[in-house]
Amino acid sequence: MGFFDKVFGGKAAGGSAPGPRGDFRTLDVPEKGFSIAVPQDWTLVEGPAGLEAHPKECGRVADPASGREISSPGVLVTLSDVPDPRQNAVKETIKARSTSMAGHRMVKHMAGDVRNADFGIVYEYQYGPGDAPVRALGAVAQKKNRLFTVAAVGTAQDFEKSRSTLEAVIASFKLF
């Protein structure tokens, strides 16, 4: 039993969603060390710290955690450096989220690992004001001295309408 199993309970029955479908494209980003699949018709925006993907037609909402606008629904992949690769930065990230993201609440622990990661977790969570929370499926993974955070997010309504797509995107995420 891993740390997150002890803290949050066992993983949800049935595991994560099946991998990408024929209407998805796989994005291999070797220079950043990961791969993820998104729907063919989604817009991609790559930046130095990761990438953002979202449907061509989507809403924009203020992210309660960062204060910047994000797509709803949408997927954000962010990379950062870990000062000490022996440290479990995944555990520290989850702890920090619970104190820094107003209203952060784990809804479901989906998996205790991410493909090819040294440490990882996949879980469903929500955060922000109680009357208008952002819902998310997230993967947090560490490989050596790099931390990867993936968030498939949306307002409650957008999230539920797009749940199967967001689950497939998160299930496809892997490290090289």
Sequence and secondary structure as in RCSB ss.txt:
>XXXX:A:sequence
MGFFDKVFGGKAAGGSAPGPRGDFRTLDVPEKGFSIAVPQDWTLVEGPAGLEAHPKECGRVADPASGREISSPGV
LVTLSDVPDPRQNAVKETIKARSTSMAGHRMVKHMAGDVRNADFGIVYEYQYGPGDAPVRALGAVAQKKNRLFTV
AAVGTAQDFEKSRSTLEAVIASFKLF
>XXXX:A:secstr
  HHHHHH S  TT S     TTEEEEEETTTTEEEEEETTEEEEEETTEEEEEESS EEEE TTTSSEEEESEE
EEEEEE S TTS HHHHHHHHHHHHSTT EEEEEEES  TT SEEEEEEEEES TTS EEEEEEEEEETTEEEEE
EEEEEHHHHHHTHHHHHHHHHH EE 
